[in-house]
Structure formats: C-alpha cells, structure tokens
Amino acid sequence: MTWNSIPLGDIALQRGGSVDPKKHQDEVFELYSIPAFDAGAPEIASGSEIGSSKKEVQTNDVMLSRIVPHIRRAWVVGSANGKRQIASGEWIVFRSDGIWPPYLRWVLVGDEFHSVFMRTVSGVGGSLLRARPAEVFKIKVPLPPLAEQKRIAAILDAADALRAKRRESLAQLDRLLQSTFLELFGDPVTNPKGWTQGLVGDVVHFAKDGPHVSPKYADSGIPFLSARHIKPGEVIWDDLKYIDQEEAERQWTKCKPELGDILYTKGGTTGIAARVRTSEPFAVWVHVALLRPIANKVNNVWLESMLNSHYCYVQSQRYTHGIANRDLGLTRMVKIKILLPPLAEQNHFATIVESIERQKTRLRAHLAELDNLFASLQSRAFNGQL
C-alpha cells in the first residue's frame, strides 16, 4: 500500500508563542524540559525557578529533541491539568489535526526516520550536536488515513508494552538479588551479623591492569575491552574494538584475563566489577584492573557482588584520584574493605545468584526477540505493509 508523504515543515509550529516565566514568578508551570523527558514526566515548577524563556505548547503537540540527536527523544504533550504548558527551546514542535500524535511519535523514533534525521546534525560533538530545524522540516514522513494511524500506533504501543514488561522483570530480578544480599548478610556498613572483615588484597592472588600504551587496533581479531564495557555484574560485548594476535600477546605479558577473574574499573567510572564468564580470549585497556580470587578464601561470585555493593563503591570513590583523568590505583584498590563470611555462606549466595542469572538470560533472550519483532513491525508499519 502506498501512502502520501508530507514534509515535517507542513506541520511544524515554526512561529509559536513564547513565555518568560520570570515575569510570572508565582505562577506554576508544567515544564517539558529535556531532563524531564529522561525522568519520564514534565517538571512542575514556579516561574521563579525557571531560568529562561520557553516555548508555549499545548496538549497533543508532538515534540522532537534536536539536542544530542543520537538519543531518540520524542514526546507527546499530555493533559494540561490547569497549568500552562511550556517547553525547552531544544524541542522542535509539531501540531496538526490530521495526525494522530502517538503515531507521529513512533515515526520520529523509528529507524528509518532516525537515519535521515542524523544527516541534519551539525556541531562539534557531545552536547553541542544539534539537528538543524530547517533541514528537519524537509524530511518527509508517511501519512496514512487517520484511522490507519490510530491502528498502527495501537499495535506499536502493545508491542512496546511487552518489551517494557520484560525490562521490568529484569529490574525486579536485580532488586531481588540486592534484597537477598541484605537478607543473608546485612548492611556491610553496620555489619549487624558480625562477619569477619578483610581487604581485597587479602583474597586475590594479584591486582593487575593492562599496558599503559595504546594498542594497534585491527578490523577484527581479539576483543579489546575498556571500562565502558564493564557494568555491575556484566560485561557488555557490544561496540568493540579489536587487536590482532601479535598485539594481544604483547598485552597479555602484563595482564591476561581468565575464566572466573574479576574485572574492576579503575579509570573513568571507577569501582564497577564484573566476572569473566568466558574462556574465549580477550584483552583489557589500562582503565580495567584484573583481580584473580584465591579460591579457598573467597567465592568469585561473592567478591563481584561485594565489590558492587554501595559499601565498596563509596570506598572506591574515596580512593579514586584526579578529575579529568580519574584513576583508582592498584595499590589503593587492594585496600578496599570487604566482608568475609564463611566460604559456605558465600557459596550458598553464589548458588542463588547463578539461579537468578539463568532467569535473566532467558528474559534477555526473549527481550531480544521482542526487540527484533518490534523493529520489523515498525518497518512494515511505515511502509504500508502492516
């Protein structure tokens, strides 16, 4: 089925009104800022709390963020609830009686639109990147009949709700793990169960980091991880760089990860731990430390969880030096205090963790399937094939 398309400029609010909240200091506004989008709800603030002039918007306006455009932000203005609705100047606003707002929002966050949208961007990088409205207005979007727009939006809403449920299930498992830790061992800060305490250096064979010289990268080969690939309890194997075998051998003369080791970030976002769960070879950058647990002293699953606790994270930040180039030195890292319950208790906790991780693996696989299905639905929807 072939539909008409319209340039976004036809429905853009190019000369909408504006308001200076400081001239209405006692009035309470509903503010659609970029941070508010990330928080999931508009801010409720008085004019005295808002720093600059804003756009006037109204219920069912559709807004597209032009700042940091690689992050897909599109928002439908909700019910006013008796307050004036205003929005950051970083939003491009669209308004039309001929478009169903939820449909347009899905178009604006879809893959096909986003690839074209990114070609309208200018700036030097980071938060200075912005889409150019004049170029955005030239982008054409599909415009099926209103009833079809509503049908497409309802299908995508339902599919996305399934994805949200899977993400919430994963979050619930994370919360279950945290509550299990506290139930079994208590708060490490107060140590109500009187567990023995020790230092990281007491329970590892060594703490090493990667070479301090940048490697020679290759198009493929051995994965080379940096601190950004280390998340609490998880190594992210996406957006990787690679080195060849010869370069890897040079890297491994100082630090070669093995199955069961703990990777611990010492640069960038410091104090994040994840176990090595693969026997496949890889190498790490200098900002990642390698801890090799002593098996008869500590369970590596327990050590990973302990290091990711708030108690250890606070210590890691205290030991981290520098501002632009943050570093948690190896000699300071091994001084981090940890609880050392009996090994049998650690092993019991590890069994629970591994059971939860198996459930998370199944949920992640299902979520990946839902993501693929959703991408297919989006493509078919905007090409008249749904």
Helices and strands as residue ranges (DSSP letters): E 4-7, G 8-10, E 18-19, G 21-24, E 28-32, H 34-39, E 43-46, G 47-49, E 54-56, E 62-65, E 74-76, E 84-87, E 91-94, H 101-109, H 111-117, G 118-120, E 121-122, G 126-128, E 130-131, H 133-136, E 140-143, H 146-185, E 197-199, G 200-202, E 204-209, E 217-218, E 222-225, G 227-229, E 230-231, E 234-235, E 241-243, H 245-252, E 262-265, E 273-275, E 283-284, E 288-293, H 300-307, H 310-319, H 330-333, E 337-339, H 343-381
